[in-house]
Amino acid sequence: MAKRTAKTEKVTIGVIGGSGLYEMEGLTNIRTVRIATPFGKPSDDYIIGTLHGKRVAFLPRHGKGHRVMPTDINYRANIFGMKKLGVQRIISVSAVGSMKEAIKPGDIVIPDQFYDHTKHRRSTFFGNGVVAHVGMADPLCGSLGEILVQAGDRAGATVHRGGTYLCMEGPQFSTRAESLTYRTWNADVIGMTNATEAKLAREAELCYSTIALATDYDCWHHSEEAVTVEAVLAVMKHNIETSRAMIREAVQMLPEARSCGCGEALRNTIMTPEKLIPAKTRKDLAVIIGKYMKSK
């Protein structure tokens, strides 16, 4: 496998792998790309390959070998790198705890909402002299989410359409009191990463949707033992195989052109007059805001 640091390659589909998914099977014509960003290094090199005739960029969220904690992930670099490669759609794969009896370990949820309960994240590209306020009322791409639901059905998975993903800080799992409280908030699943990615993907005008792999009942369930890493890993092995099958199906189903509004998410949201944006900030964010700048 060749490793390159120079010219990047235009790909339109990105996959971010979570716990257990550290590589993509079925890719051909593979190369490894190291991306430099104004925000530092991404979690790892991007693996670019062909799947069903389409070029796909894969990135392990926690790095190969699961070396990076949820709070310490360089989310901005990860999403910026995808944008720099030319990615338009990101499929995120994430292990989650179920907060509902009906969502059993081994089931798949395609959420349509987030509740961001994190405390120590940089979840915006903006600052350093430029301010923008993107809409997050519907934080995930509905069009991409519907394709993932259909892909799950084709892969033979038990798929739940819609639901709220509560994003906690971690790395510890919930206390029992916290878990019971989150249930009163009507959360469907709980994880540690995806809300941050979704906010940055929206600012980068990328479609983003999540394959949430339920591995356990957190610690609220009266008849189940409190969540342990061993229990999570046992279910995760099966879930990862299902997610791989779903990704293969989804890549085949994705149309070339986007029909959603994600690609125009930044339009009319940049509050700072162009003449007041520092030159360095404009240069750093050119991949994201360049098309909205008159003097390029």
Salt bridges, closest charged atoms under 4 A:
GLU9 OE1 - ARG31 NE 2.76
GLU9 OE2 - ARG55 NE 2.92
GLU25 OE2 - ARG244 NH1 3.36
ASP44 OD1 - LYS64 NZ 3.11
ASP44 OD2 - ARG67 NH2 3.00
ASP45 OD2 - LYS3 NZ 3.39
ASP45 OD1 - ARG34 NE 3.06
GLU101 OE2 - HIS221 NE2 2.82
ASP107 OD2 - HIS160 NE2 2.87
ASP116 OD2 - LYS199 NZ 2.74
GLU146 OE2 - ARG161 NH2 3.17
GLU169 OE2 - ARG121 NE 2.83
ASP188 OD1 - LYS100 NZ 2.86
GLU197 OE2 - ARG61 NE 2.60
GLU205 OE1 - LYS291 NZ 2.90
GLU241 OE2 - ARG244 NH1 2.90
GLU249 OE1 - ARG154 NH1 3.83
GLU264 OE1 - ARG267 NH2 2.66
GLU264 OE2 - LYS291 NZ 3.66
GLU274 OE2 - ARG282 NH1 3.57
ASP284 OD2 - LYS280 NZ 2.76
